[in-house]
């Protein structure tokens, strides 16, 4: 599905005014995301990461661990494939300070985020500079 979408974007077959809405629609159906460098660059250039933050990270469904479990691969890959972001840091810390949250996403972080020392350091700096409280479940990644 994502390959077809990036082909449409690459060939300018989606009007510029409809890309944000198209990103949101694709994200609502997407549960997994495997990075193909050329496709990833096309997506990022067309605001896909920003749409990801709006549609998934800022959505109240992110607080429902079963919904997150279903999209743990997508969420983890999108977070680890892009630059550290203050809004993502805040949202992760808020969600993981609640009593129920996704352990499946943390398992993906173990595999994808732990090896990326620079990204974890960038998140640590964001958390430090924004005085964000790190919940216990996230301390191994961000302290």
DRENLUM-950335 format. One record per residue (C-alpha): residue number from 1; residue in three letters; chain; x, y, z. Coordinates in pm, whole numbers, always signed. Example, Ala and Ser with C-alpha at 12.3 -4.5 7.8 and 13.67 -1.06 7.14 Angstrom:
   nr  rest  kette       u       v       w
    1   ALA      A   +1230    -450    +780
    2   SER      A   +1367    -106    +714
# end
This chain:
   nr  rest  kette       u       v       w
    1   UNK      A      +0      +0      +0
    2   UNK      A    +270    +251     +95
    3   UNK      A    +464    +181    -224
    4   UNK      A    +163    +266    -438
    5   UNK      A    +108    +582    -235
    6   UNK      A    +468    +699    -275
    7   UNK      A    +446    +632    -649
    8   UNK      A    +141    +858    -665
    9   UNK      A    +329   +1127    -471
   10   UNK      A    +647   +1089    -676
   11   UNK      A    +454   +1133   -1001
   12   UNK      A    +253   +1431    -869
   13   UNK      A     -76   +1246    -915
   14   UNK      A    -219   +1379    -590
   15   UNK      A    -301   +1750    -594
   16   UNK      A     -85   +1945    -350
   17   UNK      A    -398   +2064    -168
   18   UNK      A    -501   +1703     -99
   19   UNK      A    -171   +1562     +29
   20   UNK      A    -234   +1630    +398
   21   UNK      A    -573   +1459    +379
   22   UNK      A    -419   +1172    +179
   23   UNK      A    -145   +1129    +438
   24   UNK      A    -408   +1108    +712
   25   UNK      A    -607    +851    +516
   26   UNK      A    -301    +632    +453
   27   UNK      A    -199    +658    +819
   28   UNK      A    -546    +554    +934
   29   UNK      A    -511    +227    +740
   30   UNK      A    -138    +163    +789
   31   UNK      A     -23     -62   +1072
   32   UNK      A    +331    -144    +968
   33   UNK      A    +597     +58    +793
   34   UNK      A    +916     -78    +646
   35   UNK      A   +1157    +192    +537
   36   UNK      A   +1252    +200    +172
   37   UNK      A   +1491    +499    +157
   38   UNK      A   +1359    +650    -168
   39   UNK      A    +998    +611     -59
   40   UNK      A   +1072    +743    +289
   41   UNK      A   +1226   +1060    +144
   42   UNK      A    +920   +1115     -77
   43   UNK      A    +691   +1071    +223
   44   UNK      A    +891   +1308    +444
   45   UNK      A    +908   +1568    +166
   46   UNK      A    +528   +1553    +146
   47   UNK      A    +464   +1608    +518
   48   UNK      A    +406   +1245    +614
   49   UNK      A    +590   +1275    +946
   50   UNK      A    +392   +1585   +1039
   51   UNK      A     +73   +1402    +949
   52   UNK      A    +193   +1108   +1158
   53   UNK      A    +227   +1335   +1459
   54   UNK      A    -117   +1486   +1405
   55   UNK      A    -302   +1163   +1325
   56   UNK      A    -135    +920   +1561
   57   UNK      A     +71   +1083   +1833
   58   UNK      A    -177   +1364   +1906
   59   UNK      A    -485   +1144   +1866
   60   UNK      A    -659   +1034   +2186
   61   UNK      A    -648    +676   +2056
   62   UNK      A    -275    +679   +2136
   63   UNK      A    -379    +644   +2499
   64   UNK      A    -552    +311   +2426
   65   UNK      A    -288     +42   +2454
   66   UNK      A    -469    -208   +2230
   67   UNK      A    -484     +50   +1950
   68   UNK      A    -113    +121   +1997
   69   UNK      A     -30    -250   +2009
   70   UNK      A    -188    -288   +1667
   71   UNK      A     +33      -7   +1532
   72   UNK      A    +348     -59   +1741
   73   UNK      A    +563    -132   +1436
   74   UNK      A    +446    +178   +1251
   75   UNK      A    +483    +406   +1553
   76   UNK      A    +826    +278   +1650
   77   UNK      A    +959    +293   +1295
   78   UNK      A    +828    +645   +1236
   79   UNK      A    +974    +769   +1564
   80   UNK      A   +1313    +608   +1511
   81   UNK      A   +1337    +699   +1141
   82   UNK      A   +1302   +1073   +1200
   83   UNK      A   +1466   +1343   +1407
   84   UNK      A   +1384   +1375   +1775
   85   UNK      A   +1072   +1584   +1831
   86   UNK      A    +958   +1768   +2141
   87   UNK      A    +590   +1691   +2081
   88   UNK      A    +660   +1320   +2051
   89   UNK      A    +870   +1328   +2367
   90   UNK      A    +591   +1502   +2559
   91   UNK      A    +324   +1268   +2429
   92   UNK      A    +523    +950   +2499
   93   UNK      A    +599   +1065   +2852
   94   UNK      A    +236   +1157   +2913
   95   UNK      A    +101    +826   +2782
   96   UNK      A    +359    +618   +2969
   97   UNK      A    +286    +798   +3296
   98   UNK      A     -65    +648   +3285
   99   UNK      A    -147    +313   +3443
  100   UNK      A    -216    +127   +3115
  101   UNK      A      +1    +158   +2806
  102   UNK      A    +157     -52   +2533
  103   UNK      A    +437    -288   +2625
  104   UNK      A    +446    -394   +2260
  105   UNK      A    +565     -47   +2162
  106   UNK      A    +837     -68   +2427
  107   UNK      A    +949    -402   +2281
  108   UNK      A    +987    -228   +1943
  109   UNK      A   +1182     +52   +2112
  110   UNK      A   +1415    -211   +2259
  111   UNK      A   +1488    -332   +1908
  112   UNK      A   +1482      -3   +1715
  113   UNK      A   +1551    +286   +1953
  114   UNK      A   +1812    +135   +2185
  115   UNK      A   +2076     +98   +1910
  116   UNK      A   +2030    +461   +1802
  117   UNK      A   +2239    +635   +2066
  118   UNK      A   +2237    +973   +1890
  119   UNK      A   +1859    +977   +1862
  120   UNK      A   +1823    +879   +2228
  121   UNK      A   +2070   +1154   +2324
  122   UNK      A   +1868   +1404   +2120
  123   UNK      A   +1552   +1300   +2305
  124   UNK      A   +1735   +1325   +2637
  125   UNK      A   +1829   +1685   +2554
  126   UNK      A   +1473   +1770   +2453
  127   UNK      A   +1339   +1617   +2774
  128   UNK      A   +1596   +1798   +2986
  129   UNK      A   +1548   +2139   +2820
  130   UNK      A   +1168   +2116   +2836
  131   UNK      A   +1156   +1990   +3195
  132   UNK      A    +958   +1680   +3097
  133   UNK      A    +913   +1413   +3364
  134   UNK      A   +1024   +1073   +3238
  135   UNK      A    +799    +786   +3351
  136   UNK      A    +970    +473   +3482
  137   UNK      A    +891    +267   +3171
  138   UNK      A   +1082    +514   +2951
  139   UNK      A   +1383    +579   +3174
  140   UNK      A   +1602    +316   +3010
  141   UNK      A   +1564    +501   +2679
  142   UNK      A   +1591    +860   +2791
  143   UNK      A   +1815    +881   +3101
# end
